[in-house]
Amino acid sequence: MKTDIKVDGKGILNFLKSRKVVLENSNNETIVDLQLLWFLFAMIFLSGFIVVALIISLFLGCKISIVDTSQGFLGKDHYK
């Protein structure tokens, strides 16, 4: 029995475009706000630097989150 796997490329691209990687300090102030698609491209080419920077920022008490922006931007305080 053969099963076909269909991949929706447009849906995957929309998912990557509608999410953002947000880096916030301990006072909930945004340090870096980067689209997930560009973050993945940066991870491919600069993975060593980004991994070290993320580890250091976590030790300093920063928060890393992926935020869904497809519902419209409701303000910075909405995602706390």
MARRO-256155 format. One line per field, with one value per residue: residue number from 1; x, y, z of N, C-alpha, C in turn. Coordinates in Angstrom, 1 decimal. Example, Ala and Ser with C-alpha at 12.3 -4.5 7.8 and 13.67 -1.06 7.14 Angstrom:
2
i = [1:2]
n_px = [13.2:12.8]
n_py = [-5.7:-2.2]
n_pz = [7.8:7.1]
ca_px = [12.3:13.7]
ca_py = [-4.5:-1.1]
ca_pz = [7.8:7.1]
c_px = [13.2:12.9]
c_py = [-3.3:0.0]
c_pz = [7.8:7.9]
# end
This chain:
80
i = [1:2:3:4:5:6:7:8:9:10:11:12:13:14:15:16:17:18:19:20:21:22:23:24:25:26:27:28:29:30:31:32:33:34:35:36:37:38:39:40:41:42:43:44:45:46:47:48:49:50:51:52:53:54:55:56:57:58:59:60:61:62:63:64:65:66:67:68:69:70:71:72:73:74:75:76:77:78:79:80]
n_px = [0.8:0.6:1.4:0.7:2.5:1.7:3.0:2.4:3.7:3.2:1.7:3.6:5.4:3.8:3.5:6.1:6.5:4.6:5.4:7.4:10.6:11.3:13.4:13.7:14.6:15.0:13.3:11.1:11.5:11.9:14.6:15.6:13.7:12.7:11.8:10.7:11.4:13.7:15.3:15.8:17.3:19.6:20.5:21.4:23.7:25.1:25.4:27.0:27.7:25.2:24.1:25.9:25.4:22.7:22.8:24.4:22.6:20.5:21.7:21.9:19.4:17.5:14.5:13.4:11.2:8.7:6.5:3.1:2.1:0.0:-2.6:-2.8:-1.2:-1.3:-0.2:2.7:2.4:0.6:1.6:2.7]
n_py = [-1.2:2.1:5.3:8.7:11.6:14.9:18.0:21.2:23.9:26.6:27.0:26.4:28.4:30.7:30.1:30.5:33.2:34.4:34.2:35.4:35.7:36.6:38.4:39.2:41.3:41.1:43.0:43.0:44.3:44.6:43.3:42.0:41.5:39.5:38.1:34.7:33.3:34.8:34.4:31.7:31.6:33.0:31.3:29.2:30.3:31.6:30.0:29.2:31.7:32.7:30.7:30.8:33.4:33.3:31.5:32.9:35.1:33.9:33.1:35.6:36.3:36.8:36.4:34.2:33.9:32.6:34.3:34.5:36.4:36.5:37.1:39.8:42.7:43.3:44.9:45.4:44.6:42.5:40.0:39.0]
n_pz = [0.0:-0.9:0.3:-0.1:0.5:1.0:0.7:1.8:0.5:0.4:2.7:4.7:4.2:4.8:7.5:8.5:7.9:9.5:12.1:14.8:16.3:19.5:21.6:24.9:27.7:31.3:32.2:30.5:28.1:24.7:23.0:20.6:17.7:15.4:12.3:11.9:9.6:8.7:10.9:10.8:8.4:9.2:11.2:9.7:8.4:10.3:12.6:14.8:16.1:16.8:18.5:20.7:21.5:22.2:24.4:26.2:26.5:27.8:30.2:31.3:32.0:30.1:28.0:25.6:22.9:20.7:18.7:17.6:14.9:13.1:13.7:13.8:15.1:18.5:20.3:22.4:25.1:25.0:24.6:27.0]
ca_px = [0.0:1.4:0.8:1.3:2.6:1.6:3.5:1.9:4.8:2.6:1.3:4.8:6.0:3.0:3.8:7.4:6.3:3.7:5.9:8.6:11.4:11.5:14.3:13.3:15.4:14.2:12.2:10.2:11.8:12.3:16.0:15.6:12.4:13.1:10.9:11.2:12.1:15.1:16.1:16.3:18.4:20.7:21.0:22.2:25.0:25.8:24.8:27.9:27.6:23.8:23.9:26.6:24.7:21.5:23.2:24.8:21.5:19.7:22.3:21.7:18.0:16.6:13.5:13.3:9.9:8.2:5.2:2.3:1.6:-1.0:-3.9:-2.6:-0.4:-2.2:0.6:3.8:2.0:-0.3:2.3:3.4]
ca_py = [0.0:3.3:6.5:9.9:12.7:16.1:19.1:22.5:24.8:27.9:27.0:26.4:29.8:31.6:29.9:31.1:34.6:34.9:34.0:36.2:35.3:37.8:38.3:40.3:41.3:40.8:44.1:42.8:45.2:43.9:43.5:41.6:41.1:39.0:37.2:33.4:33.0:35.3:33.8:30.4:31.8:33.4:30.1:28.4:30.9:32.1:29.2:29.3:32.9:32.8:29.7:31.3:34.6:32.9:30.9:34.0:35.9:33.1:33.2:37.0:36.4:37.2:35.5:33.9:33.3:32.7:35.0:34.5:37.7:36.4:37.7:41.2:43.2:43.8:45.6:44.7:44.0:41.4:38.7:38.7]
ca_pz = [0.0:-1.1:0.9:-0.7:1.5:0.3:1.5:1.3:0.6:0.7:4.1:5.5:4.1:5.6:8.9:8.8:7.8:10.5:13.5:15.1:17.4:20.3:22.8:25.9:28.9:32.5:32.4:29.4:27.0:23.5:22.5:19.2:17.2:14.1:11.7:12.0:8.4:8.7:12.0:10.3:7.5:10.0:11.9:8.7:8.0:11.5:13.7:16.0:16.8:17.3:19.6:21.8:21.9:22.9:25.7:27.1:26.9:28.8:31.5:31.8:32.4:29.0:27.6:24.1:22.6:19.3:18.8:16.4:14.5:12.1:14.2:13.9:16.2:19.5:21.2:23.0:26.3:24.8:24.6:28.2]
c_px = [0.9:0.7:1.5:1.4:2.6:2.1:3.0:2.9:4.3:2.2:2.5:5.4:5.2:3.2:5.1:7.3:5.5:4.2:7.2:9.3:11.7:12.4:14.1:14.2:14.5:13.2:11.2:10.3:12.4:13.7:16.0:14.2:12.6:12.1:11.5:11.9:13.5:15.9:16.6:17.4:19.7:21.3:21.8:23.6:25.8:25.5:25.7:27.7:26.2:23.6:24.6:25.9:23.4:21.7:23.6:23.6:20.6:20.3:22.1:20.3:17.1:15.6:13.5:11.9:9.6:6.7:4.4:1.8:0.6:-2.3:-3.9:-1.9:-1.3:-1.4:1.7:3.4:1.1:0.3:3.0:2.8]
c_py = [1.2:4.5:7.7:11.0:14.0:17.2:20.4:23.6:26.2:28.1:27.1:27.8:30.8:31.4:30.6:32.6:35.2:34.8:34.9:35.6:36.6:37.5:39.5:40.2:41.1:41.8:44.1:43.8:44.4:44.3:43.2:41.1:40.8:38.0:35.8:32.9:33.5:34.8:32.4:30.5:32.2:32.2:29.2:29.0:31.3:31.3:29.3:30.5:33.1:31.9:30.3:32.5:34.3:32.3:32.0:34.9:35.2:33.2:34.6:37.3:36.9:36.1:35.4:33.3:33.5:33.2:34.9:35.9:37.7:37.0:39.2:41.6:43.8:44.6:44.8:44.0:42.8:40.1:38.3:37.5]
c_pz = [0.0:-0.5:0.3:0.4:0.7:1.2:0.9:1.5:0.9:2.1:5.0:5.4:4.8:7.1:9.3:8.8:9.0:11.9:13.6:16.3:18.2:21.5:23.7:27.1:30.1:32.8:31.3:28.3:25.9:23.1:21.0:18.9:15.7:13.6:11.7:10.8:8.3:9.8:11.5:9.3:8.2:10.8:11.0:8.5:9.2:12.8:15.0:16.8:17.5:18.5:20.9:22.4:22.7:24.2:26.6:27.5:27.9:30.1:32.1:32.2:31.3:28.6:26.1:23.9:21.1:19.4:17.5:16.1:13.4:12.4:14.2:15.1:17.2:20.5:21.9:24.3:26.2:24.9:25.9:28.9]
# end
